[in-house]
């Protein structure tokens, strides 16, 4: 995991811990660091770290963010290729990669809140891989995705009934 992925992950966790039901924004992070620790870091600096345009941060920034997130400063560096902090099965490695991929995707689709939220929900699931496989199975069945979406998210029609067929499949 890169330091950029770790910062994004920590903002996701911090947002959840603070009851935001979403990742803490970069600006919220900057403001919270200033308020809670009396130190400053700029939003553009955080953005450069997360985008990868600044692959390394200063020791003082690393220490500040570690103190804020209540983690060891050594966590805030890129992991070597294939590095894991615990013994994991190949499946768990896939789970972790899927979770990171989904969280990154949620950031890329921030302009489409519905898609972004669904990607975060999938990443939070205990068995992310199973969610992706379920989506594949749904898409393999002709017309099932449309029928499920209609049944689960009916849209009111002009005649007052839900969906095109009155909410029935």
N, C-alpha and C positions, 0 to 999 in steps of 0.2 A: 504494500500500500504506500502511495506517495504521501508526502506531507500535505499536499493540496487535498487529497482524498480524506486524510485524517482530520483536517480542519473542518471540511464540509460535514463529515460524520459527527464531529464534536458539536457543531452548531445544531445538527439534527437532534442529537441526544439532549443538549441543553434546552432546546425549545420544548422538547417533550417534558423534561424535568420541571420546567417553569410553567407547565400547563398551557402552553401556546397551541398545542395540537398541530404544530408545524415547526419547521426548522427556524431557529433564531436567525434573523437577517444579519448581514455583515454590519449594518448600521446599529442594530440593536446590540450586537456584540461590542462594538466600539463604545457605545454609550454605557453599557453595563460595566465594562472594564474601568471606564473613567469614574463612574459612580461608586462601584464597589471596592476598587483598588486604589483610586486616586491617581492613576497613571493614564497616559494616553497612547493610543495607537490609531493610525488613520485608517479610514475605510478603504482608501485606495491601496494602502500597503497590504491589508488583508486580501483585497481583490487580486493584487499581483501574486500573492502567495498561492491563492486558490486557483488562479488561471495557469500557474506554472511559469509565468514570465519572470518571477523571482523564485528560483528553485530552492534557495536557502534563506533563512532568516537570521537576524543577529541573535547573539546569545541572550541579550536583554529582552528581546521580543519573545524568544522561545520561553524564557523564564516567566515572563509576564503572562503569556497565554497558558502555560502549564499551571501557574498559580490560580488563574481564573477558572480553568476547567477542572482543577484539582486532580491533575495527572502528573506523572514524572516527566521532566523536561526531555529525557531521552526518547520519549514516545514521538516527539515532534520532529522526526527526521524520516527520510525515505527508508523503507525497509529494503533489504537486499532481495533480489529476485528469488522467489520461492520460500521466503522467510515466513515462519509461523511462530507465534508466541506459545502455542500449546500443541500437544499431539492432536492431530485432526485426521479424520478419514478423508478420502478423496471427495465424498459427497459433501462434507462440511465445507471443504475448500470451494466447491461449486456454489454452495449456498452463500458464502461470504462474497464471492465474486458477483453473483447475481444481485445480492443486496446493494453492493457498491454501484453496480451498473444501473440498477433501478433508481437509486438516489441521485446519481449523476443525471440520468434521464429526466427525473422530476425537476431538476434545476434548469435543464435545457428547455423544458416545456412550461416554465413558470408563467408564460403568457396565456397558457390554456389551463386554468386552475383545475378543471375536471380531470384532465389527463395527468397533470402533475400529482394530484391527490391520489389517484388510483395507483400510480407508480410507487408512491410512498407507502400506501396500504399494502401493496404486494411485498415490498421490501421488509415491512414489519411482521409479516406472517412467519410463523415458526418454520414452515416448510415452503420456502419460496419456489423451489424447483417444482413441487407438486402444483403450485398455482400456475406456473408457466405451462406445464404439461396439460393441465385442465383447459387452459385457454386454447392450446393446440387441438385438443379433442373436440372442443366446441366448434372451432373453425373448420375441422374436418367433416362436420355434419352439416350438409347443405341446409341453409335457412335457419339453423338453430340459434345462431347469434342474434339475428333479427327478432326471432320469436322470444328469446329470453329477455332481450333489451326491452321489448314492448311490454312483456309481463312484469318486469321488475321496475321499469320507469315509465309507466303509462303517461301519456300527455293528454290533458283535457281537450276534448273537441268542442266544436260549436254547439252540438246537441246536448252537452252536459255529461255525456258518457265518457269514460276513460278509454283512450286508445282508439284505433280505427274500428276495432271490432268489439267495442264495449268492454275491453279489458279481458277478453277471453282468448285462449289460444286456438 
